[in-house]
Amino acid sequence: MGERVLVPFDGSPLSQRALEHALTTYDDDVLVFYVVDPLLAVYEAETKGLAAAEAWSEEMAEVTADVRAAAREIADAHDAAVTTEVVTGRPARAILAYVADHAIDHVVMGSHGRSGISRLVLGSVAEQVMRQSPVPVTIVR
């Protein structure tokens, strides 16, 4: 049985490169992993009101569908199959918990996610996962 490879994926260019790297490097079970951060909804509700938080929730459903489609498109281009898992939580914690609870053997992730302020936050996610993961982590730049 091959390795189970987890690829945290948010649709950003570096997460796309990480998925491509996993698909071309490992002939294994590749799992695409997307984390919806609930703190962003709390921020929307506190700063813009409940209606904004509800709109954010609907937007996250669309973003999740887009992320799944982007991952499927990359997998199809590499003639590969992937499994996609979507969870709600703080990104680094969710990734580390999934690794521990689902017999993941390797993590392949981008060094940063989206641009702007999120880039700083997501860059810290890669660092936290790299430092705390019980399994090898490959960081793609």
A tleap script that builds the chain and sets N, CA, C and O, in Angstrom:
source leaprc.protein.ff14SB
mol = sequence {
  NMET GLY GLU ARG VAL LEU VAL PRO PHE ASP
  GLY SER PRO LEU SER GLN ARG ALA LEU GLU
  HIE ALA LEU THR THR TYR ASP ASP ASP VAL
  LEU VAL PHE TYR VAL VAL ASP PRO LEU LEU
  ALA VAL TYR GLU ALA GLU THR LYS GLY LEU
  ALA ALA ALA GLU ALA TRP SER GLU GLU MET
  ALA GLU VAL THR ALA ASP VAL ARG ALA ALA
  ALA ARG GLU ILE ALA ASP ALA HIE ASP ALA
  ALA VAL THR THR GLU VAL VAL THR GLY ARG
  PRO ALA ARG ALA ILE LEU ALA TYR VAL ALA
  ASP HIE ALA ILE ASP HIE VAL VAL MET GLY
  SER HIE GLY ARG SER GLY ILE SER ARG LEU
  VAL LEU GLY SER VAL ALA GLU GLN VAL MET
  ARG GLN SER PRO VAL PRO VAL THR ILE VAL
  CARG
}
set mol.1.N position { 0.841 -1.177 0.000 }
set mol.1.CA position { 0.000 0.000 0.000 }
set mol.1.C position { 0.889 1.244 0.000 }
set mol.1.O position { 1.879 1.303 0.730 }
set mol.2.N position { 0.534 2.243 -0.823 }
set mol.2.CA position { 1.326 3.453 -0.924 }
set mol.2.C position { 1.044 4.424 0.197 }
set mol.2.O position { 0.234 4.173 1.088 }
set mol.3.N position { 1.735 5.534 0.124 }
set mol.3.CA position { 1.560 6.584 1.126 }
set mol.3.C position { 0.255 7.336 0.901 }
set mol.3.O position { -0.253 7.415 -0.218 }
set mol.4.N position { -0.273 7.881 1.980 }
set mol.4.CA position { -1.415 8.792 1.901 }
set mol.4.C position { -0.842 10.202 2.003 }
set mol.4.O position { -0.249 10.568 3.017 }
set mol.5.N position { -1.025 10.987 0.947 }
set mol.5.CA position { -0.444 12.324 0.856 }
set mol.5.C position { -1.557 13.363 0.976 }
set mol.5.O position { -2.520 13.346 0.209 }
set mol.6.N position { -1.417 14.264 1.944 }
set mol.6.CA position { -2.389 15.330 2.172 }
set mol.6.C position { -1.877 16.612 1.534 }
set mol.6.O position { -0.736 17.011 1.765 }
set mol.7.N position { -2.722 17.264 0.729 }
set mol.7.CA position { -2.360 18.523 0.089 }
set mol.7.C position { -3.357 19.600 0.522 }
set mol.7.O position { -4.458 19.672 -0.023 }
set mol.8.N position { -2.987 20.440 1.498 }
set mol.8.CA position { -3.850 21.576 1.835 }
set mol.8.C position { -3.969 22.475 0.601 }
set mol.8.O position { -2.962 22.847 -0.001 }
set mol.9.N position { -5.193 22.817 0.234 }
set mol.9.CA position { -5.442 23.457 -1.057 }
set mol.9.C position { -6.475 24.557 -0.885 }
set mol.9.O position { -7.573 24.321 -0.379 }
set mol.10.N position { -6.109 25.780 -1.315 }
set mol.10.CA position { -7.061 26.889 -1.260 }
set mol.10.C position { -7.289 27.512 -2.633 }
set mol.10.O position { -7.944 28.548 -2.745 }
set mol.11.N position { -6.754 26.887 -3.673 }
set mol.11.CA position { -6.908 27.406 -5.020 }
set mol.11.C position { -5.861 28.429 -5.408 }
set mol.11.O position { -5.818 28.848 -6.565 }
set mol.12.N position { -5.014 28.844 -4.475 }
set mol.12.CA position { -3.963 29.817 -4.781 }
set mol.12.C position { -2.930 29.177 -5.710 }
set mol.12.O position { -2.843 27.951 -5.785 }
set mol.13.N position { -2.148 29.998 -6.418 }
set mol.13.CA position { -1.135 29.432 -7.318 }
set mol.13.C position { -0.169 28.463 -6.625 }
set mol.13.O position { 0.186 27.435 -7.201 }
set mol.14.N position { 0.256 28.776 -5.406 }
set mol.14.CA position { 1.187 27.867 -4.729 }
set mol.14.C position { 0.510 26.576 -4.285 }
set mol.14.O position { 1.147 25.522 -4.269 }
set mol.15.N position { -0.755 26.638 -3.928 }
set mol.15.CA position { -1.436 25.384 -3.584 }
set mol.15.C position { -1.658 24.548 -4.844 }
set mol.15.O position { -1.641 23.318 -4.782 }
set mol.16.N position { -1.863 25.200 -5.976 }
set mol.16.CA position { -1.977 24.471 -7.240 }
set mol.16.C position { -0.656 23.785 -7.577 }
set mol.16.O position { -0.635 22.631 -8.005 }
set mol.17.N position { 0.443 24.510 -7.378 }
set mol.17.CA position { 1.761 23.906 -7.629 }
set mol.17.C position { 2.025 22.748 -6.679 }
set mol.17.O position { 2.613 21.741 -7.075 }
set mol.18.N position { 1.594 22.884 -5.429 }
set mol.18.CA position { 1.769 21.798 -4.459 }
set mol.18.C position { 0.999 20.558 -4.901 }
set mol.18.O position { 1.511 19.442 -4.810 }
set mol.19.N position { -0.224 20.750 -5.377 }
set mol.19.CA position { -1.015 19.610 -5.848 }
set mol.19.C position { -0.361 18.975 -7.070 }
set mol.19.O position { -0.274 17.751 -7.163 }
set mol.20.N position { 0.097 19.799 -8.002 }
set mol.20.CA position { 0.793 19.260 -9.181 }
set mol.20.C position { 2.031 18.475 -8.758 }
set mol.20.O position { 2.297 17.397 -9.291 }
set mol.21.N position { 2.784 19.010 -7.805 }
set mol.21.CA position { 3.977 18.318 -7.310 }
set mol.21.C position { 3.601 16.965 -6.706 }
set mol.21.O position { 4.252 15.957 -6.984 }
set mol.22.N position { 2.570 16.941 -5.896 }
set mol.22.CA position { 2.144 15.681 -5.270 }
set mol.22.C position { 1.715 14.668 -6.323 }
set mol.22.O position { 2.042 13.486 -6.221 }
set mol.23.N position { 0.987 15.127 -7.327 }
set mol.23.CA position { 0.488 14.205 -8.353 }
set mol.23.C position { 1.595 13.667 -9.247 }
set mol.23.O position { 1.506 12.541 -9.735 }
set mol.24.N position { 2.637 14.464 -9.464 }
set mol.24.CA position { 3.723 14.009 -10.340 }
set mol.24.C position { 4.847 13.308 -9.586 }
set mol.24.O position { 5.637 12.582 -10.189 }
set mol.25.N position { 4.926 13.517 -8.286 }
set mol.25.CA position { 6.015 12.944 -7.494 }
set mol.25.C position { 5.623 11.651 -6.798 }
set mol.25.O position { 6.432 10.731 -6.680 }
set mol.26.N position { 4.393 11.583 -6.342 }
set mol.26.CA position { 3.946 10.434 -5.556 }
set mol.26.C position { 2.895 9.649 -6.324 }
set mol.26.O position { 1.903 10.214 -6.786 }
set mol.27.N position { 3.111 8.366 -6.456 }
set mol.27.CA position { 2.117 7.500 -7.086 }
set mol.27.C position { 1.290 6.877 -5.967 }
set mol.27.O position { 1.278 5.661 -5.775 }
set mol.28.N position { 0.610 7.738 -5.245 }
set mol.28.CA position { -0.048 7.326 -4.021 }
set mol.28.C position { -1.456 7.897 -3.945 }
set mol.28.O position { -1.966 8.472 -4.906 }
set mol.29.N position { -2.063 7.727 -2.795 }
set mol.29.CA position { -3.382 8.246 -2.487 }
set mol.29.C position { -3.242 9.723 -2.123 }
set mol.29.O position { -2.735 10.048 -1.049 }
set mol.30.N position { -3.688 10.623 -3.009 }
set mol.30.CA position { -3.568 12.060 -2.781 }
set mol.30.C position { -4.921 12.602 -2.321 }
set mol.30.O position { -5.945 12.411 -2.977 }
set mol.31.N position { -4.895 13.279 -1.179 }
set mol.31.CA position { -6.102 13.846 -0.598 }
set mol.31.C position { -5.988 15.363 -0.599 }
set mol.31.O position { -5.077 15.917 0.016 }
set mol.32.N position { -6.900 16.034 -1.282 }
set mol.32.CA position { -6.950 17.494 -1.317 }
set mol.32.C position { -7.764 17.954 -0.111 }
set mol.32.O position { -8.865 17.460 0.130 }
set mol.33.N position { -7.212 18.903 0.644 }
set mol.33.CA position { -7.779 19.285 1.934 }
set mol.33.C position { -8.009 20.787 1.971 }
set mol.33.O position { -7.063 21.566 1.853 }
set mol.34.N position { -9.273 21.200 2.135 }
set mol.34.CA position { -9.613 22.620 2.192 }
set mol.34.C position { -10.224 22.935 3.553 }
set mol.34.O position { -11.119 22.231 4.020 }
set mol.35.N position { -9.735 23.996 4.181 }
set mol.35.CA position { -10.215 24.393 5.503 }
set mol.35.C position { -10.953 25.728 5.399 }
set mol.35.O position { -10.397 26.718 4.923 }
set mol.36.N position { -12.199 25.745 5.846 }
set mol.36.CA position { -12.977 26.978 5.939 }
set mol.36.C position { -12.793 27.509 7.358 }
set mol.36.O position { -13.159 26.844 8.327 }
set mol.37.N position { -12.231 28.699 7.475 }
set mol.37.CA position { -11.934 29.288 8.781 }
set mol.37.C position { -13.162 30.034 9.311 }
set mol.37.O position { -13.540 31.057 8.740 }
set mol.38.N position { -13.794 29.550 10.386 }
set mol.38.CA position { -15.007 30.194 10.899 }
set mol.38.C position { -14.753 31.562 11.529 }
set mol.38.O position { -15.688 32.348 11.685 }
set mol.39.N position { -13.515 31.858 11.890 }
set mol.39.CA position { -13.233 33.167 12.486 }
set mol.39.C position { -13.479 34.301 11.499 }
set mol.39.O position { -13.759 35.428 11.906 }
set mol.40.N position { -13.377 34.010 10.216 }
set mol.40.CA position { -13.655 35.046 9.227 }
set mol.40.C position { -15.131 35.430 9.247 }
set mol.40.O position { -15.463 36.597 9.041 }
set mol.41.N position { -16.020 34.470 9.492 }
set mol.41.CA position { -17.448 34.771 9.604 }
set mol.41.C position { -17.722 35.613 10.847 }
set mol.41.O position { -18.540 36.531 10.811 }
set mol.42.N position { -17.043 35.302 11.936 }
set mol.42.CA position { -17.199 36.082 13.170 }
set mol.42.C position { -16.761 37.523 12.924 }
set mol.42.O position { -17.432 38.465 13.346 }
set mol.43.N position { -15.633 37.686 12.240 }
set mol.43.CA position { -15.140 39.026 11.915 }
set mol.43.C position { -16.171 39.782 11.071 }
set mol.43.O position { -16.460 40.948 11.337 }
set mol.44.N position { -16.721 39.115 10.058 }
set mol.44.CA position { -17.732 39.755 9.207 }
set mol.44.C position { -18.940 40.185 10.033 }
set mol.44.O position { -19.450 41.292 9.858 }
set mol.45.N position { -19.400 39.318 10.932 }
set mol.45.CA position { -20.579 39.632 11.748 }
set mol.45.C position { -20.312 40.811 12.672 }
set mol.45.O position { -21.165 41.684 12.833 }
set mol.46.N position { -19.130 40.838 13.280 }
set mol.46.CA position { -18.818 41.905 14.230 }
set mol.46.C position { -18.570 43.240 13.552 }
set mol.46.O position { -18.908 44.287 14.105 }
set mol.47.N position { -17.990 43.220 12.372 }
set mol.47.CA position { -17.654 44.484 11.716 }
set mol.47.C position { -18.729 44.974 10.757 }
set mol.47.O position { -18.870 46.179 10.545 }
set mol.48.N position { -19.493 44.045 10.173 }
set mol.48.CA position { -20.448 44.456 9.141 }
set mol.48.C position { -21.876 44.010 9.415 }
set mol.48.O position { -22.783 44.360 8.660 }
set mol.49.N position { -22.093 43.250 10.471 }
set mol.49.CA position { -23.445 42.822 10.811 }
set mol.49.C position { -23.727 41.388 10.403 }
set mol.49.O position { -22.974 40.771 9.649 }
set mol.50.N position { -24.827 40.878 10.919 }
set mol.50.CA position { -25.201 39.484 10.697 }
set mol.50.C position { -25.471 39.182 9.229 }
set mol.50.O position { -25.141 38.098 8.746 }
set mol.51.N position { -26.067 40.132 8.518 }
set mol.51.CA position { -26.351 39.900 7.099 }
set mol.51.C position { -25.057 39.660 6.323 }
set mol.51.O position { -25.019 38.830 5.415 }
set mol.52.N position { -24.001 40.385 6.681 }
set mol.52.CA position { -22.711 40.191 6.015 }
set mol.52.C position { -22.149 38.812 6.321 }
set mol.52.O position { -21.559 38.175 5.449 }
set mol.53.N position { -22.326 38.348 7.548 }
set mol.53.CA position { -21.847 37.012 7.913 }
set mol.53.C position { -22.613 35.938 7.153 }
set mol.53.O position { -22.029 34.945 6.720 }
set mol.54.N position { -23.918 36.135 6.989 }
set mol.54.CA position { -24.715 35.176 6.218 }
set mol.54.C position { -24.286 35.180 4.755 }
set mol.54.O position { -24.188 34.124 4.129 }
set mol.55.N position { -24.031 36.364 4.213 }
set mol.55.CA position { -23.548 36.453 2.834 }
set mol.55.C position { -22.192 35.772 2.709 }
set mol.55.O position { -21.917 35.106 1.711 }
set mol.56.N position { -21.339 35.940 3.728 }
set mol.56.CA position { -20.030 35.285 3.729 }
set mol.56.C position { -20.202 33.771 3.701 }
set mol.56.O position { -19.475 33.073 2.993 }
set mol.57.N position { -21.154 33.267 4.466 }
set mol.57.CA position { -21.399 31.826 4.514 }
set mol.57.C position { -21.791 31.299 3.135 }
set mol.57.O position { -21.316 30.246 2.709 }
set mol.58.N position { -22.650 32.026 2.446 }
set mol.58.CA position { -23.040 31.633 1.087 }
set mol.58.C position { -21.842 31.702 0.146 }
set mol.58.O position { -21.652 30.831 -0.702 }
set mol.59.N position { -21.042 32.746 0.307 }
set mol.59.CA position { -19.845 32.890 -0.524 }
set mol.59.C position { -18.875 31.729 -0.284 }
set mol.59.O position { -18.263 31.231 -1.228 }
set mol.60.N position { -18.732 31.301 0.959 }
set mol.60.CA position { -17.835 30.179 1.273 }
set mol.60.C position { -18.302 28.888 0.614 }
set mol.60.O position { -17.481 28.060 0.220 }
set mol.61.N position { -19.612 28.710 0.493 }
set mol.61.CA position { -20.127 27.528 -0.207 }
set mol.61.C position { -19.700 27.570 -1.672 }
set mol.61.O position { -19.324 26.545 -2.240 }
set mol.62.N position { -19.758 28.754 -2.281 }
set mol.62.CA position { -19.321 28.911 -3.669 }
set mol.62.C position { -17.813 28.712 -3.793 }
set mol.62.O position { -17.345 28.044 -4.715 }
set mol.63.N position { -17.056 29.291 -2.865 }
set mol.63.CA position { -15.599 29.148 -2.881 }
set mol.63.C position { -15.218 27.679 -2.739 }
set mol.63.O position { -14.322 27.197 -3.432 }
set mol.64.N position { -15.889 26.976 -1.854 }
set mol.64.CA position { -15.614 25.552 -1.661 }
set mol.64.C position { -15.853 24.781 -2.950 }
set mol.64.O position { -15.051 23.922 -3.318 }
set mol.65.N position { -16.946 25.078 -3.635 }
set mol.65.CA position { -17.228 24.418 -4.916 }
set mol.65.C position { -16.145 24.755 -5.937 }
set mol.65.O position { -15.716 23.887 -6.697 }
set mol.66.N position { -15.701 26.015 -5.959 }
set mol.66.CA position { -14.639 26.426 -6.882 }
set mol.66.C position { -13.323 25.716 -6.566 }
set mol.66.O position { -12.608 25.295 -7.476 }
set mol.67.N position { -13.006 25.584 -5.284 }
set mol.67.CA position { -11.772 24.902 -4.877 }
set mol.67.C position { -11.814 23.441 -5.310 }
set mol.67.O position { -10.835 22.917 -5.841 }
set mol.68.N position { -12.946 22.788 -5.082 }
set mol.68.CA position { -13.093 21.388 -5.508 }
set mol.68.C position { -12.918 21.260 -7.023 }
set mol.68.O position { -12.238 20.353 -7.502 }
set mol.69.N position { -13.536 22.178 -7.771 }
set mol.69.CA position { -13.441 22.135 -9.229 }
set mol.69.C position { -12.003 22.364 -9.696 }
set mol.69.O position { -11.535 21.692 -10.615 }
set mol.70.N position { -11.301 23.307 -9.066 }
set mol.70.CA position { -9.907 23.579 -9.443 }
set mol.70.C position { -9.026 22.366 -9.176 }
set mol.70.O position { -8.171 22.028 -9.994 }
set mol.71.N position { -9.227 21.716 -8.045 }
set mol.71.CA position { -8.442 20.518 -7.719 }
set mol.71.C position { -8.743 19.393 -8.704 }
set mol.71.O position { -7.835 18.698 -9.160 }
set mol.72.N position { -10.018 19.220 -9.028 }
set mol.72.CA position { -10.411 18.178 -9.981 }
set mol.72.C position { -9.796 18.447 -11.364 }
set mol.72.O position { -9.357 17.519 -12.043 }
set mol.73.N position { -9.769 19.715 -11.769 }
set mol.73.CA position { -9.193 20.088 -13.066 }
set mol.73.C position { -7.697 19.748 -13.115 }
set mol.73.O position { -7.213 19.218 -14.115 }
set mol.74.N position { -6.976 20.052 -12.046 }
set mol.74.CA position { -5.544 19.733 -11.988 }
set mol.74.C position { -5.341 18.225 -12.006 }
set mol.74.O position { -4.466 17.721 -12.711 }
set mol.75.N position { -6.140 17.511 -11.242 }
set mol.75.CA position { -6.027 16.044 -11.218 }
set mol.75.C position { -6.322 15.460 -12.597 }
set mol.75.O position { -5.612 14.566 -13.058 }
set mol.76.N position { -7.363 15.960 -13.253 }
set mol.76.CA position { -7.705 15.472 -14.593 }
set mol.76.C position { -6.570 15.724 -15.578 }
set mol.76.O position { -6.286 14.882 -16.430 }
set mol.77.N position { -5.917 16.889 -15.464 }
set mol.77.CA position { -4.798 17.215 -16.351 }
set mol.77.C position { -3.627 16.260 -16.157 }
set mol.77.O position { -2.822 16.070 -17.069 }
set mol.78.N position { -3.530 15.658 -14.974 }
set mol.78.CA position { -2.461 14.696 -14.684 }
set mol.78.C position { -2.967 13.259 -14.749 }
set mol.78.O position { -2.283 12.325 -14.330 }
set mol.79.N position { -4.179 13.100 -15.282 }
set mol.79.CA position { -4.799 11.779 -15.412 }
set mol.79.C position { -4.753 11.025 -14.084 }
set mol.79.O position { -4.392 9.849 -14.021 }
set mol.80.N position { -5.130 11.742 -13.028 }
set mol.80.CA position { -5.082 11.179 -11.678 }
set mol.80.C position { -6.421 11.398 -10.981 }
set mol.80.O position { -7.211 12.261 -11.363 }
set mol.81.N position { -6.646 10.610 -9.973 }
set mol.81.CA position { -7.838 10.774 -9.141 }
set mol.81.C position { -7.408 11.304 -7.781 }
set mol.81.O position { -6.379 10.898 -7.241 }
set mol.82.N position { -8.193 12.202 -7.241 }
set mol.82.CA position { -7.935 12.709 -5.893 }
set mol.82.C position { -9.234 12.642 -5.097 }
set mol.82.O position { -10.333 12.647 -5.652 }
set mol.83.N position { -9.072 12.581 -3.802 }
set mol.83.CA position { -10.195 12.689 -2.880 }
set mol.83.C position { -10.142 14.094 -2.299 }
set mol.83.O position { -9.061 14.600 -1.998 }
set mol.84.N position { -11.299 14.727 -2.139 }
set mol.84.CA position { -11.339 16.069 -1.573 }
set mol.84.C position { -12.083 16.043 -0.248 }
set mol.84.O position { -13.162 15.462 -0.134 }
set mol.85.N position { -11.493 16.677 0.740 }
set mol.85.CA position { -12.093 16.772 2.073 }
set mol.85.C position { -12.171 18.246 2.445 }
set mol.85.O position { -11.185 18.972 2.313 }
set mol.86.N position { -13.336 18.694 2.908 }
set mol.86.CA position { -13.529 20.073 3.350 }
set mol.86.C position { -13.922 20.036 4.822 }
set mol.86.O position { -14.845 19.320 5.211 }
set mol.87.N position { -13.214 20.812 5.632 }
set mol.87.CA position { -13.516 20.890 7.061 }
set mol.87.C position { -13.592 22.354 7.481 }
set mol.87.O position { -13.122 23.243 6.770 }
set mol.88.N position { -14.181 22.588 8.629 }
set mol.88.CA position { -14.245 23.924 9.210 }
set mol.88.C position { -13.317 23.954 10.414 }
set mol.88.O position { -13.335 23.047 11.246 }
set mol.89.N position { -12.511 24.997 10.502 }
set mol.89.CA position { -11.608 25.116 11.638 }
set mol.89.C position { -10.493 26.098 11.361 }
set mol.89.O position { -10.452 26.728 10.305 }
set mol.90.N position { -9.598 26.225 12.306 }
set mol.90.CA position { -8.396 27.034 12.120 }
set mol.90.C position { -7.461 26.214 11.242 }
set mol.90.O position { -7.234 25.041 11.539 }
set mol.91.N position { -6.913 26.779 10.179 }
set mol.91.CA position { -6.195 25.984 9.188 }
set mol.91.C position { -5.081 25.085 9.721 }
set mol.91.O position { -5.104 23.881 9.465 }
set mol.92.N position { -4.122 25.620 10.443 }
set mol.92.CA position { -3.004 24.776 10.894 }
set mol.92.C position { -3.491 23.672 11.824 }
set mol.92.O position { -3.085 22.518 11.691 }
set mol.93.N position { -4.352 24.025 12.756 }
set mol.93.CA position { -4.879 23.015 13.689 }
set mol.93.C position { -5.644 21.929 12.952 }
set mol.93.O position { -5.502 20.745 13.256 }
set mol.94.N position { -6.457 22.335 11.982 }
set mol.94.CA position { -7.259 21.368 11.229 }
set mol.94.C position { -6.367 20.423 10.428 }
set mol.94.O position { -6.623 19.220 10.371 }
set mol.95.N position { -5.324 20.967 9.815 }
set mol.95.CA position { -4.396 20.133 9.039 }
set mol.95.C position { -3.702 19.134 9.955 }
set mol.95.O position { -3.657 17.941 9.655 }
set mol.96.N position { -3.167 19.614 11.060 }
set mol.96.CA position { -2.442 18.741 11.992 }
set mol.96.C position { -3.358 17.677 12.600 }
set mol.96.O position { -2.945 16.529 12.769 }
set mol.97.N position { -4.585 18.047 12.926 }
set mol.97.CA position { -5.534 17.072 13.482 }
set mol.97.C position { -5.879 16.010 12.449 }
set mol.97.O position { -5.976 14.827 12.775 }
set mol.98.N position { -6.062 16.433 11.206 }
set mol.98.CA position { -6.404 15.469 10.159 }
set mol.98.C position { -5.252 14.497 9.929 }
set mol.98.O position { -5.468 13.297 9.756 }
set mol.99.N position { -4.045 15.013 9.929 }
set mol.99.CA position { -2.859 14.157 9.780 }
set mol.99.C position { -2.840 13.097 10.879 }
set mol.99.O position { -2.625 11.916 10.607 }
set mol.100.N position { -3.065 13.522 12.108 }
set mol.100.CA position { -3.010 12.601 13.248 }
set mol.100.C position { -4.144 11.584 13.238 }
set mol.100.O position { -3.952 10.433 13.630 }
set mol.101.N position { -5.320 12.002 12.795 }
set mol.101.CA position { -6.507 11.148 12.896 }
set mol.101.C position { -6.776 10.260 11.684 }
set mol.101.O position { -7.620 9.367 11.754 }
set mol.102.N position { -6.072 10.492 10.572 }
set mol.102.CA position { -6.411 9.780 9.337 }
set mol.102.C position { -5.222 9.081 8.676 }
set mol.102.O position { -5.221 8.892 7.459 }
set mol.103.N position { -4.242 8.706 9.432 }
set mol.103.CA position { -3.102 7.932 8.919 }
set mol.103.C position { -2.471 8.559 7.676 }
set mol.103.O position { -2.194 7.871 6.693 }
set mol.104.N position { -2.252 9.857 7.733 }
set mol.104.CA position { -1.573 10.562 6.645 }
set mol.104.C position { -0.075 10.329 6.808 }
set mol.104.O position { 0.455 10.394 7.918 }
set mol.105.N position { 0.607 10.055 5.686 }
set mol.105.CA position { 2.040 9.762 5.717 }
set mol.105.C position { 2.913 10.947 5.332 }
set mol.105.O position { 4.088 10.997 5.696 }
set mol.106.N position { 2.342 11.912 4.592 }
set mol.106.CA position { 3.148 13.010 4.061 }
set mol.106.C position { 2.211 14.186 3.783 }
set mol.106.O position { 1.064 13.990 3.379 }
set mol.107.N position { 2.702 15.398 3.999 }
set mol.107.CA position { 1.956 16.613 3.668 }
set mol.107.C position { 2.750 17.367 2.608 }
set mol.107.O position { 3.960 17.549 2.746 }
set mol.108.N position { 2.071 17.803 1.553 }
set mol.108.CA position { 2.683 18.644 0.522 }
set mol.108.C position { 1.841 19.911 0.451 }
set mol.108.O position { 0.651 19.858 0.141 }
set mol.109.N position { 2.470 21.062 0.743 }
set mol.109.CA position { 1.698 22.305 0.767 }
set mol.109.C position { 2.499 23.482 0.233 }
set mol.109.O position { 3.730 23.470 0.231 }
set mol.110.N position { 1.772 24.504 -0.222 }
set mol.110.CA position { 2.414 25.727 -0.670 }
set mol.110.C position { 2.955 26.512 0.509 }
set mol.110.O position { 2.460 26.399 1.630 }
set mol.111.N position { 3.986 27.316 0.238 }
set mol.111.CA position { 4.595 28.095 1.317 }
set mol.111.C position { 3.680 29.211 1.800 }
set mol.111.O position { 3.761 29.620 2.958 }
set mol.112.N position { 2.822 29.704 0.935 }
set mol.112.CA position { 1.874 30.759 1.283 }
set mol.112.C position { 0.589 30.514 0.517 }
set mol.112.O position { 0.573 29.827 -0.504 }
set mol.113.N position { -0.488 31.090 1.029 }
set mol.113.CA position { -1.776 30.990 0.354 }
set mol.113.C position { -2.047 32.243 -0.442 }
set mol.113.O position { -1.207 32.705 -1.214 }
set mol.114.N position { -3.219 32.780 -0.245 }
set mol.114.CA position { -3.656 33.957 -0.991 }
set mol.114.C position { -2.781 35.171 -0.706 }
set mol.114.O position { -2.003 35.182 0.248 }
set mol.115.N position { -2.919 36.194 -1.549 }
set mol.115.CA position { -2.088 37.392 -1.392 }
set mol.115.C position { -2.658 38.332 -0.329 }
set mol.115.O position { -3.728 38.085 0.228 }
set mol.116.N position { -1.936 39.393 -0.062 }
set mol.116.CA position { -2.380 40.397 0.900 }
set mol.116.C position { -2.198 39.925 2.330 }
set mol.116.O position { -1.291 39.148 2.626 }
set mol.117.N position { -3.068 40.400 3.221 }
set mol.117.CA position { -2.942 40.060 4.639 }
set mol.117.C position { -3.119 38.566 4.851 }
set mol.117.O position { -2.486 37.994 5.738 }
set mol.118.N position { -3.965 37.925 4.059 }
set mol.118.CA position { -4.138 36.477 4.189 }
set mol.118.C position { -2.836 35.752 3.901 }
set mol.118.O position { -2.579 34.683 4.455 }
set mol.119.N position { -2.023 36.324 3.042 }
set mol.119.CA position { -0.754 35.674 2.718 }
set mol.119.C position { 0.115 35.534 3.963 }
set mol.119.O position { 0.752 34.500 4.164 }
set mol.120.N position { 0.142 36.560 4.791 }
set mol.120.CA position { 0.930 36.484 6.019 }
set mol.120.C position { 0.380 35.410 6.943 }
set mol.120.O position { 1.138 34.640 7.532 }
set mol.121.N position { -0.917 35.363 7.067 }
set mol.121.CA position { -1.547 34.379 7.941 }
set mol.121.C position { -1.313 32.970 7.413 }
set mol.121.O position { -0.944 32.074 8.172 }
set mol.122.N position { -1.525 32.772 6.120 }
set mol.122.CA position { -1.367 31.440 5.562 }
set mol.122.C position { 0.094 31.023 5.511 }
set mol.122.O position { 0.396 29.832 5.588 }
set mol.123.N position { 1.012 31.986 5.381 }
set mol.123.CA position { 2.426 31.647 5.469 }
set mol.123.C position { 2.757 31.086 6.836 }
set mol.123.O position { 3.573 30.174 6.966 }
set mol.124.N position { 2.120 31.638 7.849 }
set mol.124.CA position { 2.345 31.118 9.194 }
set mol.124.C position { 1.724 29.738 9.363 }
set mol.124.O position { 2.180 28.954 10.195 }
set mol.125.N position { 0.692 29.430 8.586 }
set mol.125.CA position { 0.095 28.092 8.616 }
set mol.125.C position { 1.118 27.072 8.136 }
set mol.125.O position { 1.307 26.034 8.770 }
set mol.126.N position { 1.771 27.360 7.028 }
set mol.126.CA position { 2.786 26.432 6.511 }
set mol.126.C position { 3.897 26.233 7.535 }
set mol.126.O position { 4.356 25.112 7.750 }
set mol.127.N position { 4.322 27.313 8.159 }
set mol.127.CA position { 5.389 27.199 9.155 }
set mol.127.C position { 4.942 26.364 10.355 }
set mol.127.O position { 5.689 25.509 10.832 }
set mol.128.N position { 3.737 26.610 10.835 }
set mol.128.CA position { 3.242 25.853 11.992 }
set mol.128.C position { 3.098 24.367 11.660 }
set mol.128.O position { 3.466 23.512 12.466 }
set mol.129.N position { 2.570 24.062 10.491 }
set mol.129.CA position { 2.426 22.656 10.093 }
set mol.129.C position { 3.799 22.012 9.975 }
set mol.129.O position { 4.006 20.895 10.450 }
set mol.130.N position { 4.733 22.709 9.349 }
set mol.130.CA position { 6.076 22.166 9.175 }
set mol.130.C position { 6.734 21.867 10.525 }
set mol.130.O position { 7.383 20.834 10.686 }
set mol.131.N position { 6.567 22.756 11.477 }
set mol.131.CA position { 7.211 22.593 12.787 }
set mol.131.C position { 6.534 21.533 13.664 }
set mol.131.O position { 7.205 20.871 14.455 }
set mol.132.N position { 5.219 21.366 13.533 }
set mol.132.CA position { 4.491 20.501 14.459 }
set mol.132.C position { 4.031 19.171 13.871 }
set mol.132.O position { 3.539 18.311 14.602 }
set mol.133.N position { 4.182 18.996 12.590 }
set mol.133.CA position { 3.691 17.768 11.960 }
set mol.133.C position { 4.488 16.543 12.400 }
set mol.133.O position { 5.716 16.589 12.468 }
set mol.134.N position { 3.792 15.450 12.697 }
set mol.134.CA position { 4.479 14.208 13.037 }
set mol.134.C position { 4.953 13.440 11.801 }
set mol.134.O position { 5.626 12.416 11.919 }
set mol.135.N position { 4.595 13.946 10.612 }
set mol.135.CA position { 4.988 13.290 9.359 }
set mol.135.C position { 5.785 14.276 8.512 }
set mol.135.O position { 5.730 15.480 8.762 }
set mol.136.N position { 6.526 13.789 7.513 }
set mol.136.CA position { 7.280 14.701 6.649 }
set mol.136.C position { 6.369 15.711 5.947 }
set mol.136.O position { 5.241 15.395 5.567 }
set mol.137.N position { 6.886 16.930 5.786 }
set mol.137.CA position { 6.161 18.005 5.110 }
set mol.137.C position { 7.049 18.540 3.996 }
set mol.137.O position { 8.204 18.897 4.231 }
set mol.138.N position { 6.513 18.594 2.793 }
set mol.138.CA position { 7.200 19.213 1.665 }
set mol.138.C position { 6.539 20.560 1.414 }
set mol.138.O position { 5.328 20.638 1.211 }
set mol.139.N position { 7.350 21.629 1.429 }
set mol.139.CA position { 6.850 22.977 1.173 }
set mol.139.C position { 7.216 23.349 -0.261 }
set mol.139.O position { 8.383 23.298 -0.649 }
set mol.140.N position { 6.206 23.723 -1.036 }
set mol.140.CA position { 6.398 24.079 -2.444 }
set mol.140.C position { 6.352 25.592 -2.562 }
set mol.140.O position { 5.458 26.247 -2.027 }
set mol.141.N position { 7.352 26.145 -3.288 }
set mol.141.CA position { 7.415 27.594 -3.510 }
set mol.141.C position { 7.210 27.897 -4.968 }
set mol.141.O position { 7.226 29.062 -5.365 }
savepdb mol mol.pdb
quit
